[in-house]
Amino acid sequence: MFKLIGVLLGFYFFSFFGAFIGYFLGSFIDRYKAYGLGGVNPLSQSQRQSVFLETVFISMGKLAKADGHISQDEIDHVEQFIQKLGMSAEHRQQAIALFKQGADANFDIKPNLNKFIAICGNTNDLKQMLLVYLIVMALSDGHIHSDEEIMLKDIAHHFGYDQAAFKQILDMVLNQSHFASGQTPTASRLDDAYKALGVSKESSDHEIKRAYRKLMSQYHPDKLMGQGVPEDMIAVATEQAKEVQVAYDLITTSRIKGGGS
């Protein structure tokens, strides 16, 4: 939007050269509005990526040990996660060291969470994406242990989410993992679909579409990378986006057959 305005104003006042300058100024404003300062400041973006990765692996370690025992499923999940990132041997060792640091029973994670808030907290969606990664991690052994849920709730509270907001995020991620294309839209699956979008059967078509678009925007790869999520970590968000799409398709198909809402 501002890119086009910049071109038009630049050309009007300063001819071709002004249009050229207006294009870059407009692009700068567009990226700032979409991604925050890191979208136009490579150094800031690089710093956010580093802090995001550090917080993810430390939090994964803390979460894995929350129930007093690190399961083989959780270890395998972290190993698969590292492999997806395509880390070098050196970076793999650093990631494992961070995981072990977080898993230490005496380790206080709050300073790391404060650092994350200071560097990434003013960027839209990064706090929620970190929670999504951690919830997926907690689900790696098939269920979320009560101690893991308490820790997730504490992290969410630290990030400024109240209990209701955290519950909604938790329900969405839990139910986003329930879908596969082509299955019959049973009443139970429809309930899961509504929860996956953070809406209810009483929600209007407009409210459902708005919730769907908001989630798809939050999981959009370009937006996440612009905000500081490392490119190799986009895979988890892409999977969640696929589940959101299936859930939305399930709801819309059901409503068309049932006469809408």
C-alpha positions, 0 to 999 in steps of 0.5 A: 500500500505505502509502496504504491503511495510512495511511487505516486507521490514521488513521481508527482513531485520529483518525476522519475527519480522521486518515484524511485525514492518513493518506492523504497521508502514505501517498501520500508514502511510496508515492511515495518507495518507488517513485520516490525523493526526487524523486518527492515533491520537485518541485524535486529532480525538476526538477533531475534532468530538467535534468541528465538532458537536459544529460548526454544531449546532451553524451554524444550529441555525444561518442558521435557523434564517438567514431569521428572523424566525425559522420555525417549519420545521427547529425545527423539522429537528434539533429534528430529527437530534438529535434523529438520533444521539441518544444523551443522555438527557444531550447532547441533552440539550447541542445541543439545547443550541448551536442551540439557541446560534447560533440563537441569532441575536447578536451572531458572528459566525466567531470565531467558524468558525475560530476554526473549520478551525484551528482544522478541516480545514486541513482535507480533505472533512470536510469543504465540509461535513459541508456545505452539512449538512447546505444545507440539513438543509436549505432545511428542509422547502422545499426551500432555502431562499435568506438570507440563501443562502447568509449565506451559501455563506459567510461560504463557502467563509470563508472556502476558496471556491470561488463563482463558487465552492460554486455554484457547491456544492449547485447545487450538493446537491440540485439535489442529493435530486431529485432522486428516483430509478425506475423513467423514465429518462426524459430530466429534470431528466437527467439534474438534474443527471448531476448537482448532479455529478457536470458535464454536458452533454458535459462531457466525460464518463471518466470525469463523472466516475471520478466525481462519484468516487470522490463524493462516496469517499467523502461520504464514512462512514469509510473515514468520521469517520477517518477524524473526523465526528461522527459515528452517523452523517454519515446518512446524507452522506449515503443518499447523496451517495445513490442519487449520485448512482441513478444519476450516474446509470441514466446517464450511462443507458441513455448513453448506450441507446443513444450510449455513449459519 
